[in-house]
Amino acid sequence: KRILKEIPEYDKVTSGVSVAAHIGLDALRASCKHFDEWVSRLEKLGGKE
């Protein structure tokens, strides 16, 4: 709600992808332990370690 107050056209699905791409996966993983763990589990499922 705070984001929408500042940026009414914000859409989590479409804008979120652009924001994540701009920030970068490494930075997101470094700043959020749970996200890093989730991505690590996905990588293991895909055979990437």
Contacts in CASP RR format, 6 or more apart in sequence:
PFRMAT RR
TARGET T0000
AUTHOR 0000-0000-0000
METHOD contacts of the structure
MODEL  1
KRILKEIPEYDKVTSGVSVAAHIGLDALRASCKHFDEWVSRLEKLGGKE
3 10 0 8 1.000
4 10 0 8 1.000
7 15 0 8 1.000
20 28 0 8 1.000
25 39 0 8 1.000
28 35 0 8 1.000
29 35 0 8 1.000
29 36 0 8 1.000
29 39 0 8 1.000
30 36 0 8 1.000
43 49 0 8 1.000
END
